[in-house]
Structures are given as structure tokens and as C-alpha cells.
Amino acid sequence: MTAGHFEVVARPTVYNAKRIATIPAAADAVRKNEVMLRGWNFPHTDKDNAAPFASGFQSSTVWGEFIEGYRIYQSGLFVWQRAFWEDTDNKKNNDGRPLLSFISAIWSFTEYMLFLSRLYEQVAPDATVRITITLRGCRGRQLAAMDPMVIIGHHYYIAQEDVIPQEREVQVAELRASHLTLAADMVKHVFHVFGWLDVRDYVITSWQQRLLKRQF
């Protein structure tokens, strides 16, 4: 994927090619642990474009604003990408600058970490996992609220970096207990790179709670 997008890569730090015994079990592990909080599941398994491959299961989706795909390997490696919906829905500011919804970013990181906590609790409960979440295509992109009732601040927050990568290595037990905190910490770093240096923790946690309570 070359357009602006999110990328999530996660894996146990100790390799085991058959950590998940069969390909059907790998597919089930994704479907049973998916997150459905705001009308679209993460990760999404497409009914027409999902299939096994030699060492796991995969899905790709191109539908409206949703351009995404994933692979789950029997080793426990999970790889997922999705184009920024702000781009596929042609969301720009008055000057034609591409946007990134800060609210949606908070919700996305929260969904990612919740799913991964569920997935690895099932397939590798005693493992340590390495999680890498990357935003690509950010240079010149502006943070926005996308809601006329929400004010993000009195400044324009525009990324100067094109790629914003982050990596965490965490035991599954800690991931399960602290996935919200980890998600908040990671999305806060994204906001810092965009120049929103004084974002308050309660801003992030309050939007996380709205997602979990489905208060949209």
C-alpha cells in the first residue's frame, strides 16, 4: 500500500511456526477476537476476499472508504494495513491539505490494542509480544476534529514527518491489563509528532471511554 495508511504488525518474540496448530484455527482466532465498537469490525474479514495461504489466513477489502487487509500466520504473526479513511473519503481542509481525525486516531489505537490483547491471550498467553504501529503518509497532514462541536485547539497541528513508527515489547498479561494505557501512550506520541505538544491525558482517556461506551 503506497497511499497514507495505518500499519499494525505484532508477533511473539519467540518464534514457533505452529504456535497456532492449523490454518482454520488461525482464521478463527481473528474472527473470535475482533473488535466491534463503532459499526465496522477490526480487523475486518471480507466475505468475498478472504482465503487461506500456505501458513495462515488472509483477507482484503476494497469497499467505499474501507481499503484494508490482513494476514494472520500460524506462528502468531499478525500484519494489517488500512488506508486513511480521511483520504478515501476525500476529507481536506479549505486549503486542500489532507487531514487526520484525532478522535478517530484515538479510537483506532484503542481498537488495535484491545484486539491484540484478546488475540494473544488466546494464542500465546505466556508470551512476550512485539507490537509495531506505523502511520505512513503524514508529512503535511493536519490533525482535525471532524466534528463542528469539538475544538482541537487554537493552533494548526501539521506533521513534518512522513512516517511515524512506534514499537512496544510487552508480556501478554500486561497487554491484557494495560491495553488502554498502552494505546493512549502511543496515540499521544502521534499527536506530539504532529505538534500538539500540550495534549492532556484526560482528552485521550475521555474519548477512549466514549468509544467503549459507544457514546458517539
CYANA upper distance limits for C-alpha pairs under 8 A (distance plus 0.5 A):
  1 MET  CA      5 HIS  CA      8.15
  1 MET  CA     81 GLN  CA      8.20
  1 MET  CA     83 ALA  CA      8.29
  3 ALA  CA     83 ALA  CA      7.06
  3 ALA  CA    136 ARG  CA      8.27
  3 ALA  CA    137 GLY  CA      7.04
  4 GLY  CA     83 ALA  CA      6.31
  4 GLY  CA     84 PHE  CA      6.35
  4 GLY  CA     87 ASP  CA      8.04
  4 GLY  CA    135 LEU  CA      7.94
  4 GLY  CA    136 ARG  CA      5.70
  4 GLY  CA    137 GLY  CA      4.56
  4 GLY  CA    138 CYS  CA      7.36
  5 HIS  CA     81 GLN  CA      7.23
  5 HIS  CA     82 ARG  CA      5.87
  5 HIS  CA     83 ALA  CA      4.57
  5 HIS  CA     84 PHE  CA      5.39
  5 HIS  CA    135 LEU  CA      6.38
  5 HIS  CA    136 ARG  CA      5.86
  5 HIS  CA    137 GLY  CA      7.14
  6 PHE  CA     81 GLN  CA      6.09
  6 PHE  CA     82 ARG  CA      5.88
  6 PHE  CA     83 ALA  CA      6.94
  6 PHE  CA     84 PHE  CA      7.32
  6 PHE  CA    133 ILE  CA      7.78
  6 PHE  CA    134 THR  CA      6.33
  6 PHE  CA    135 LEU  CA      5.22
  6 PHE  CA    136 ARG  CA      6.99
  7 GLU  CA     79 VAL  CA      8.00
  7 GLU  CA     80 TRP  CA      6.22
  7 GLU  CA     81 GLN  CA      4.96
  7 GLU  CA     82 ARG  CA      7.23
  7 GLU  CA    132 THR  CA      8.46
  7 GLU  CA    133 ILE  CA      6.16
  7 GLU  CA    134 THR  CA      5.60
  7 GLU  CA    135 LEU  CA      6.91
  7 GLU  CA    136 ARG  CA      8.41
  8 VAL  CA     78 PHE  CA      8.24
  8 VAL  CA     79 VAL  CA      6.28
  8 VAL  CA     80 TRP  CA      5.66
  8 VAL  CA     81 GLN  CA      6.93
  8 VAL  CA    112 TYR  CA      8.31
  8 VAL  CA    131 ILE  CA      7.93
  8 VAL  CA    132 THR  CA      6.40
  8 VAL  CA    133 ILE  CA      5.13
  8 VAL  CA    134 THR  CA      7.10
  9 VAL  CA     77 LEU  CA      7.88
  9 VAL  CA     78 PHE  CA      6.18
  9 VAL  CA     79 VAL  CA      5.08
  9 VAL  CA     80 TRP  CA      7.05
  9 VAL  CA    131 ILE  CA      6.39
  9 VAL  CA    132 THR  CA      5.65
  9 VAL  CA    133 ILE  CA      6.95
 10 ALA  CA     77 LEU  CA      6.26
 10 ALA  CA     78 PHE  CA      5.73
 10 ALA  CA     79 VAL  CA      7.19
 10 ALA  CA    116 LEU  CA      8.39
 10 ALA  CA    129 VAL  CA      7.21
 10 ALA  CA    130 ARG  CA      6.07
 10 ALA  CA    131 ILE  CA      4.88
 10 ALA  CA    132 THR  CA      6.74
 11 ARG  CA     75 SER  CA      8.40
 11 ARG  CA     76 GLY  CA      6.23
 11 ARG  CA     77 LEU  CA      4.85
 11 ARG  CA     78 PHE  CA      6.85
 11 ARG  CA    129 VAL  CA      5.87
 11 ARG  CA    130 ARG  CA      6.00
 11 ARG  CA    131 ILE  CA      7.28
 12 PRO  CA     76 GLY  CA      7.00
 12 PRO  CA     77 LEU  CA      7.59
 12 PRO  CA    124 ALA  CA      7.94
 12 PRO  CA    127 ALA  CA      6.63
 12 PRO  CA    128 THR  CA      6.17
 12 PRO  CA    129 VAL  CA      4.64
 12 PRO  CA    130 ARG  CA      6.70
 13 THR  CA    127 ALA  CA      7.93
 13 THR  CA    128 THR  CA      6.35
 13 THR  CA    129 VAL  CA      5.95
 13 THR  CA    130 ARG  CA      6.68
 14 VAL  CA    127 ALA  CA      8.15
 14 VAL  CA    128 THR  CA      8.29
 15 TYR  CA     75 SER  CA      7.08
 16 ASN  CA     75 SER  CA      5.76
 17 ALA  CA     74 GLN  CA      6.61
 17 ALA  CA     75 SER  CA      4.85
 18 LYS  CA     22 THR  CA      8.07
 18 LYS  CA     74 GLN  CA      5.92
 18 LYS  CA     75 SER  CA      5.99
 19 ARG  CA     74 GLN  CA      6.35
 19 ARG  CA     75 SER  CA      5.49
 19 ARG  CA     76 GLY  CA      6.87
 19 ARG  CA    123 VAL  CA      7.68
 19 ARG  CA    124 ALA  CA      8.10
 20 ILE  CA     25 ALA  CA      7.02
 20 ILE  CA     26 ALA  CA      6.58
 20 ILE  CA     74 GLN  CA      5.14
 20 ILE  CA     75 SER  CA      6.79
 20 ILE  CA     76 GLY  CA      7.22
 20 ILE  CA    123 VAL  CA      7.04
 21 ALA  CA     25 ALA  CA      7.24
 21 ALA  CA     26 ALA  CA      8.38
 21 ALA  CA     74 GLN  CA      7.29
 22 THR  CA     26 ALA  CA      6.97
 22 THR  CA     56 GLY  CA      8.46
 22 THR  CA     74 GLN  CA      7.40
 23 ILE  CA     27 ALA  CA      6.90
 23 ILE  CA     52 PRO  CA      7.38
 23 ILE  CA     55 SER  CA      7.35
 23 ILE  CA     56 GLY  CA      5.58
 23 ILE  CA     57 PHE  CA      6.91
 23 ILE  CA     74 GLN  CA      7.17
 24 PRO  CA     28 ASP  CA      6.66
 24 PRO  CA     57 PHE  CA      8.33
 25 ALA  CA     29 ALA  CA      6.56
 26 ALA  CA     30 VAL  CA      7.24
 26 ALA  CA     56 GLY  CA      6.76
 26 ALA  CA     57 PHE  CA      7.02
 26 ALA  CA     72 ILE  CA      6.97
 26 ALA  CA     73 TYR  CA      7.38
 26 ALA  CA     74 GLN  CA      6.54
 27 ALA  CA     31 ARG  CA      6.97
 27 ALA  CA     56 GLY  CA      7.99
 27 ALA  CA     57 PHE  CA      6.14
 27 ALA  CA     58 GLN  CA      8.48
 27 ALA  CA     72 ILE  CA      7.85
 28 ASP  CA     32 LYS  CA      6.29
 29 ALA  CA     33 ASN  CA      6.72
 29 ALA  CA    119 LEU  CA      6.94
 29 ALA  CA    122 GLN  CA      8.01
 29 ALA  CA    123 VAL  CA      8.04
 30 VAL  CA     34 GLU  CA      6.44
 30 VAL  CA     43 PRO  CA      7.94
 30 VAL  CA     72 ILE  CA      8.11
 30 VAL  CA    119 LEU  CA      7.39
 31 ARG  CA     45 THR  CA      7.99
 33 ASN  CA    115 PHE  CA      6.64
 33 ASN  CA    118 ARG  CA      6.19
 33 ASN  CA    119 LEU  CA      6.27
 34 GLU  CA     41 ASN  CA      6.88
 34 GLU  CA     42 PHE  CA      5.92
 34 GLU  CA     43 PRO  CA      6.39
 34 GLU  CA     44 HIS  CA      8.29
 34 GLU  CA    115 PHE  CA      6.33
 35 VAL  CA     41 ASN  CA      5.95
 35 VAL  CA     42 PHE  CA      5.60
 35 VAL  CA     43 PRO  CA      7.69
 35 VAL  CA    111 GLU  CA      6.88
 35 VAL  CA    114 LEU  CA      7.77
 35 VAL  CA    115 PHE  CA      6.40
 36 MET  CA     40 TRP  CA      6.61
 36 MET  CA     41 ASN  CA      4.95
 36 MET  CA     42 PHE  CA      7.03
 37 LEU  CA     41 ASN  CA      7.71
 37 LEU  CA    211 LEU  CA      7.29
 37 LEU  CA    212 LEU  CA      7.36
 37 LEU  CA    214 ARG  CA      7.12
 38 ARG  CA    211 LEU  CA      7.90
 38 ARG  CA    214 ARG  CA      7.47
 40 TRP  CA     44 HIS  CA      7.86
 42 PHE  CA    111 GLU  CA      7.42
 42 PHE  CA    112 TYR  CA      7.96
 42 PHE  CA    115 PHE  CA      7.91
 43 PRO  CA     70 TYR  CA      7.93
 43 PRO  CA     80 TRP  CA      8.33
 44 HIS  CA     59 SER  CA      8.27
 44 HIS  CA     61 THR  CA      8.29
 44 HIS  CA     69 GLY  CA      8.22
 45 THR  CA     49 ASN  CA      8.47
 45 THR  CA     50 ALA  CA      6.94
 45 THR  CA     59 SER  CA      6.08
 45 THR  CA     60 SER  CA      7.83
 45 THR  CA     61 THR  CA      8.23
 46 ASP  CA     50 ALA  CA      6.10
 46 ASP  CA     59 SER  CA      6.46
 46 ASP  CA     60 SER  CA      6.83
 46 ASP  CA     61 THR  CA      6.31
 49 ASN  CA     59 SER  CA      6.19
 49 ASN  CA     60 SER  CA      6.15
 49 ASN  CA     61 THR  CA      7.32
 50 ALA  CA     57 PHE  CA      8.02
 50 ALA  CA     58 GLN  CA      6.09
 50 ALA  CA     59 SER  CA      4.52
 50 ALA  CA     60 SER  CA      6.96
 51 ALA  CA     57 PHE  CA      6.38
 51 ALA  CA     58 GLN  CA      6.07
 51 ALA  CA     59 SER  CA      6.93
 52 PRO  CA     56 GLY  CA      6.31
 52 PRO  CA     57 PHE  CA      4.69
 52 PRO  CA     58 GLN  CA      6.55
 53 PHE  CA     57 PHE  CA      6.17
 53 PHE  CA     58 GLN  CA      7.55
 55 SER  CA     73 TYR  CA      6.14
 55 SER  CA     74 GLN  CA      6.37
 56 GLY  CA     71 ARG  CA      7.62
 56 GLY  CA     72 ILE  CA      6.07
 56 GLY  CA     73 TYR  CA      4.75
 56 GLY  CA     74 GLN  CA      5.86
 57 PHE  CA     71 ARG  CA      6.29
 57 PHE  CA     72 ILE  CA      5.93
 57 PHE  CA     73 TYR  CA      7.12
 58 GLN  CA     69 GLY  CA      7.90
 58 GLN  CA     70 TYR  CA      6.05
 58 GLN  CA     71 ARG  CA      4.82
 58 GLN  CA     72 ILE  CA      6.85
 59 SER  CA     69 GLY  CA      5.86
 59 SER  CA     70 TYR  CA      6.01
 59 SER  CA     71 ARG  CA      7.23
 60 SER  CA     67 ILE  CA      8.25
 60 SER  CA     68 GLU  CA      6.32
 60 SER  CA     69 GLY  CA      4.50
 60 SER  CA     70 TYR  CA      7.10
 61 THR  CA     66 PHE  CA      7.22
 61 THR  CA     67 ILE  CA      6.02
 61 THR  CA     68 GLU  CA      5.79
 61 THR  CA     69 GLY  CA      6.49
 62 VAL  CA     66 PHE  CA      6.28
 62 VAL  CA     67 ILE  CA      5.07
 62 VAL  CA     68 GLU  CA      7.27
 63 TRP  CA     67 ILE  CA      6.98
 64 GLY  CA     88 THR  CA      8.14
 65 GLU  CA     85 TRP  CA      6.02
 65 GLU  CA     88 THR  CA      5.46
 65 GLU  CA     89 ASP  CA      6.12
 66 PHE  CA     82 ARG  CA      7.98
 66 PHE  CA     83 ALA  CA      7.84
 66 PHE  CA     85 TRP  CA      7.19
 66 PHE  CA     88 THR  CA      7.98
 67 ILE  CA     82 ARG  CA      6.17
 67 ILE  CA     83 ALA  CA      6.08
 67 ILE  CA     88 THR  CA      8.45
 68 GLU  CA     80 TRP  CA      7.90
 68 GLU  CA     81 GLN  CA      5.98
 68 GLU  CA     82 ARG  CA      4.54
 68 GLU  CA     83 ALA  CA      6.88
 69 GLY  CA     80 TRP  CA      6.20
 69 GLY  CA     81 GLN  CA      6.16
 69 GLY  CA     82 ARG  CA      7.11
 70 TYR  CA     78 PHE  CA      7.80
 70 TYR  CA     79 VAL  CA      5.93
 70 TYR  CA     80 TRP  CA      4.62
 70 TYR  CA     81 GLN  CA      7.01
 71 ARG  CA     78 PHE  CA      6.34
 71 ARG  CA     79 VAL  CA      5.76
 71 ARG  CA     80 TRP  CA      7.02
 72 ILE  CA     76 GLY  CA      7.21
 72 ILE  CA     77 LEU  CA      6.39
 72 ILE  CA     78 PHE  CA      5.11
 72 ILE  CA     79 VAL  CA      7.08
 73 TYR  CA     77 LEU  CA      5.66
 73 TYR  CA     78 PHE  CA      6.94
 76 GLY  CA    120 TYR  CA      8.48
 76 GLY  CA    123 VAL  CA      7.64
 76 GLY  CA    124 ALA  CA      8.21
 83 ALA  CA     87 ASP  CA      7.90
 83 ALA  CA     88 THR  CA      7.67
 84 PHE  CA     88 THR  CA      7.11
 84 PHE  CA    100 LEU  CA      8.30
 85 TRP  CA     89 ASP  CA      6.26
 86 GLU  CA     90 ASN  CA      6.40
 86 GLU  CA     91 LYS  CA      5.43
 86 GLU  CA     92 LYS  CA      8.25
 86 GLU  CA     98 PRO  CA      8.06
 86 GLU  CA     99 LEU  CA      6.79
 86 GLU  CA    100 LEU  CA      6.88
 86 GLU  CA    101 SER  CA      7.99
 87 ASP  CA     91 LYS  CA      6.44
 87 ASP  CA     98 PRO  CA      7.49
 87 ASP  CA     99 LEU  CA      8.18
 91 LYS  CA     98 PRO  CA      7.09
 91 LYS  CA     99 LEU  CA      6.83
 92 LYS  CA     96 GLY  CA      5.72
 92 LYS  CA     97 ARG  CA      5.75
 92 LYS  CA     98 PRO  CA      5.21
 92 LYS  CA     99 LEU  CA      6.06
 93 ASN  CA     97 ARG  CA      5.82
 93 ASN  CA     98 PRO  CA      7.25
 93 ASN  CA     99 LEU  CA      7.46
 97 ARG  CA    140 GLY  CA      7.59
 97 ARG  CA    141 ARG  CA      6.86
 97 ARG  CA    142 GLN  CA      7.48
 98 PRO  CA    140 GLY  CA      7.83
 98 PRO  CA    141 ARG  CA      5.50
 98 PRO  CA    142 GLN  CA      6.86
 99 LEU  CA    141 ARG  CA      5.81
 99 LEU  CA    142 GLN  CA      5.26
 99 LEU  CA    143 LEU  CA      6.30
 99 LEU  CA    144 ALA  CA      6.79
100 LEU  CA    104 SER  CA      8.48
100 LEU  CA    105 ALA  CA      8.01
100 LEU  CA    141 ARG  CA      7.24
100 LEU  CA    142 GLN  CA      6.51
100 LEU  CA    143 LEU  CA      5.38
100 LEU  CA    144 ALA  CA      6.42
101 SER  CA    105 ALA  CA      6.62
101 SER  CA    143 LEU  CA      6.36
101 SER  CA    144 ALA  CA      5.44
101 SER  CA    145 ALA  CA      5.93
101 SER  CA    146 MET  CA      6.59
102 PHE  CA    106 ILE  CA      6.81
102 PHE  CA    143 LEU  CA      6.43
102 PHE  CA    144 ALA  CA      6.46
102 PHE  CA    145 ALA  CA      6.39
102 PHE  CA    191 PHE  CA      8.41
103 ILE  CA    107 TRP  CA      6.85
103 ILE  CA    145 ALA  CA      6.88
103 ILE  CA    207 TRP  CA      7.42
104 SER  CA    108 SER  CA      6.42
105 ALA  CA    109 PHE  CA      6.74
105 ALA  CA    187 VAL  CA      7.43
106 ILE  CA    110 THR  CA      6.74
106 ILE  CA    183 ALA  CA      8.23
106 ILE  CA    184 ALA  CA      7.66
106 ILE  CA    187 VAL  CA      6.62
106 ILE  CA    204 ILE  CA      7.08
106 ILE  CA    207 TRP  CA      7.54
106 ILE  CA    208 GLN  CA      7.22
107 TRP  CA    111 GLU  CA      6.66
107 TRP  CA    207 TRP  CA      7.92
107 TRP  CA    208 GLN  CA      6.78
107 TRP  CA    211 LEU  CA      7.03
108 SER  CA    112 TYR  CA      6.65
109 PHE  CA    113 MET  CA      6.74
109 PHE  CA    183 ALA  CA      5.73
109 PHE  CA    184 ALA  CA      8.00
109 PHE  CA    186 MET  CA      8.02
109 PHE  CA    187 VAL  CA      7.03
110 THR  CA    114 LEU  CA      6.58
110 THR  CA    179 HIS  CA      8.02
110 THR  CA    180 LEU  CA      6.67
110 THR  CA    183 ALA  CA      5.76
110 THR  CA    184 ALA  CA      7.88
110 THR  CA    208 GLN  CA      7.36
111 GLU  CA    115 PHE  CA      6.56
112 TYR  CA    116 LEU  CA      6.70
112 TYR  CA    183 ALA  CA      8.41
113 MET  CA    117 SER  CA      6.51
113 MET  CA    175 LEU  CA      8.34
113 MET  CA    179 HIS  CA      5.91
113 MET  CA    180 LEU  CA      7.67
113 MET  CA    182 LEU  CA      7.99
113 MET  CA    183 ALA  CA      6.61
114 LEU  CA    118 ARG  CA      6.87
114 LEU  CA    176 ARG  CA      8.29
114 LEU  CA    179 HIS  CA      6.53
114 LEU  CA    180 LEU  CA      7.94
115 PHE  CA    119 LEU  CA      6.54
116 LEU  CA    120 TYR  CA      6.53
117 SER  CA    121 GLU  CA      6.53
117 SER  CA    172 VAL  CA      7.31
117 SER  CA    175 LEU  CA      6.08
117 SER  CA    176 ARG  CA      5.35
117 SER  CA    179 HIS  CA      7.28
118 ARG  CA    122 GLN  CA      6.99
118 ARG  CA    176 ARG  CA      7.66
119 LEU  CA    123 VAL  CA      6.81
120 TYR  CA    124 ALA  CA      5.41
120 TYR  CA    125 PRO  CA      6.34
120 TYR  CA    172 VAL  CA      6.93
121 GLU  CA    125 PRO  CA      4.88
121 GLU  CA    172 VAL  CA      6.83
121 GLU  CA    173 ALA  CA      8.05
121 GLU  CA    176 ARG  CA      7.80
124 ALA  CA    172 VAL  CA      8.03
125 PRO  CA    172 VAL  CA      6.33
125 PRO  CA    173 ALA  CA      7.58
126 ASP  CA    171 GLN  CA      7.91
126 ASP  CA    172 VAL  CA      6.97
126 ASP  CA    173 ALA  CA      7.97
127 ALA  CA    171 GLN  CA      6.50
127 ALA  CA    172 VAL  CA      6.45
128 THR  CA    169 GLU  CA      7.28
128 THR  CA    170 VAL  CA      5.93
128 THR  CA    171 GLN  CA      4.57
128 THR  CA    172 VAL  CA      6.35
129 VAL  CA    169 GLU  CA      6.13
129 VAL  CA    170 VAL  CA      6.03
129 VAL  CA    171 GLN  CA      6.62
129 VAL  CA    172 VAL  CA      7.20
130 ARG  CA    167 GLU  CA      7.51
130 ARG  CA    168 ARG  CA      6.27
130 ARG  CA    169 GLU  CA      4.86
130 ARG  CA    170 VAL  CA      7.09
131 ILE  CA    167 GLU  CA      6.01
131 ILE  CA    168 ARG  CA      5.73
131 ILE  CA    169 GLU  CA      6.76
132 THR  CA    165 PRO  CA      7.58
132 THR  CA    166 GLN  CA      6.07
132 THR  CA    167 GLU  CA      4.81
132 THR  CA    168 ARG  CA      7.04
133 ILE  CA    165 PRO  CA      6.48
133 ILE  CA    166 GLN  CA      5.95
133 ILE  CA    167 GLU  CA      7.03
134 THR  CA    163 VAL  CA      7.46
134 THR  CA    164 ILE  CA      6.03
134 THR  CA    165 PRO  CA      4.68
134 THR  CA    166 GLN  CA      6.67
135 LEU  CA    163 VAL  CA      6.21
135 LEU  CA    164 ILE  CA      5.59
135 LEU  CA    165 PRO  CA      6.89
136 ARG  CA    162 ASP  CA      6.45
136 ARG  CA    163 VAL  CA      5.06
136 ARG  CA    164 ILE  CA      7.03
137 GLY  CA    141 ARG  CA      8.45
137 GLY  CA    162 ASP  CA      5.58
137 GLY  CA    163 VAL  CA      6.80
138 CYS  CA    159 ALA  CA      6.47
138 CYS  CA    160 GLN  CA      7.98
138 CYS  CA    161 GLU  CA      6.76
138 CYS  CA    162 ASP  CA      4.93
138 CYS  CA    163 VAL  CA      6.74
138 CYS  CA    164 ILE  CA      8.11
139 ARG  CA    158 ILE  CA      8.10
139 ARG  CA    159 ALA  CA      5.57
139 ARG  CA    160 GLN  CA      5.35
139 ARG  CA    161 GLU  CA      5.40
139 ARG  CA    162 ASP  CA      4.67
139 ARG  CA    163 VAL  CA      8.15
140 GLY  CA    158 ILE  CA      6.31
140 GLY  CA    159 ALA  CA      5.96
140 GLY  CA    160 GLN  CA      6.62
140 GLY  CA    162 ASP  CA      8.46
141 ARG  CA    158 ILE  CA      5.98
141 ARG  CA    159 ALA  CA      6.15
142 GLN  CA    156 TYR  CA      7.49
142 GLN  CA    157 TYR  CA      6.07
142 GLN  CA    158 ILE  CA      4.84
142 GLN  CA    159 ALA  CA      7.08
142 GLN  CA    194 PHE  CA      8.00
143 LEU  CA    156 TYR  CA      7.94
143 LEU  CA    157 TYR  CA      6.05
143 LEU  CA    158 ILE  CA      6.93
143 LEU  CA    194 PHE  CA      7.71
144 ALA  CA    152 ILE  CA      7.25
145 ALA  CA    150 VAL  CA      6.61
145 ALA  CA    151 ILE  CA      7.22
145 ALA  CA    152 ILE  CA      6.52
146 MET  CA    150 VAL  CA      8.40
157 TYR  CA    194 PHE  CA      5.89
157 TYR  CA    195 GLY  CA      5.76
157 TYR  CA    196 TRP  CA      6.45
158 ILE  CA    194 PHE  CA      5.59
158 ILE  CA    195 GLY  CA      7.03
159 ALA  CA    193 VAL  CA      6.77
159 ALA  CA    194 PHE  CA      4.65
159 ALA  CA    195 GLY  CA      7.36
160 GLN  CA    193 VAL  CA      8.22
160 GLN  CA    194 PHE  CA      7.60
161 GLU  CA    193 VAL  CA      7.97
164 ILE  CA    190 VAL  CA      7.43
164 ILE  CA    193 VAL  CA      8.18
166 GLN  CA    186 MET  CA      7.69
170 VAL  CA    174 GLU  CA      7.03
170 VAL  CA    175 LEU  CA      6.80
171 GLN  CA    175 LEU  CA      6.68
172 VAL  CA    176 ARG  CA      6.59
173 ALA  CA    177 ALA  CA      6.80
174 GLU  CA    178 SER  CA      6.25
174 GLU  CA    179 HIS  CA      8.27
175 LEU  CA    179 HIS  CA      5.63
175 LEU  CA    182 LEU  CA      8.33
178 SER  CA    182 LEU  CA      6.68
179 HIS  CA    183 ALA  CA      6.54
180 LEU  CA    184 ALA  CA      6.63
180 LEU  CA    208 GLN  CA      8.30
181 THR  CA    185 ASP  CA      6.63
182 LEU  CA    186 MET  CA      6.72
183 ALA  CA    187 VAL  CA      6.71
184 ALA  CA    188 LYS  CA      6.51
184 ALA  CA    201 ASP  CA      8.33
184 ALA  CA    204 ILE  CA      6.80
184 ALA  CA    205 THR  CA      7.45
185 ASP  CA    189 HIS  CA      6.98
186 MET  CA    190 VAL  CA      7.16
187 VAL  CA    191 PHE  CA      6.90
188 LYS  CA    192 HIS  CA      6.74
188 LYS  CA    199 VAL  CA      7.98
188 LYS  CA    204 ILE  CA      8.22
189 HIS  CA    193 VAL  CA      6.83
190 VAL  CA    194 PHE  CA      6.93
191 PHE  CA    195 GLY  CA      6.88
191 PHE  CA    196 TRP  CA      5.76
191 PHE  CA    197 LEU  CA      7.59
191 PHE  CA    199 VAL  CA      8.06
192 HIS  CA    196 TRP  CA      5.49
192 HIS  CA    197 LEU  CA      5.37
192 HIS  CA    199 VAL  CA      8.45
199 VAL  CA    203 VAL  CA      7.64
200 ARG  CA    204 ILE  CA      7.65
201 ASP  CA    205 THR  CA      6.78
202 TYR  CA    206 SER  CA      6.18
203 VAL  CA    207 TRP  CA      6.95
204 ILE  CA    208 GLN  CA      6.76
205 THR  CA    209 GLN  CA      6.74
206 SER  CA    210 ARG  CA      6.82
207 TRP  CA    211 LEU  CA      6.81
208 GLN  CA    212 LEU  CA      6.82
209 GLN  CA    213 LYS  CA      6.48
210 ARG  CA    214 ARG  CA      6.17
210 ARG  CA    215 GLN  CA      5.32
210 ARG  CA    216 PHE  CA      7.25
211 LEU  CA    215 GLN  CA      6.73
211 LEU  CA    216 PHE  CA      7.59
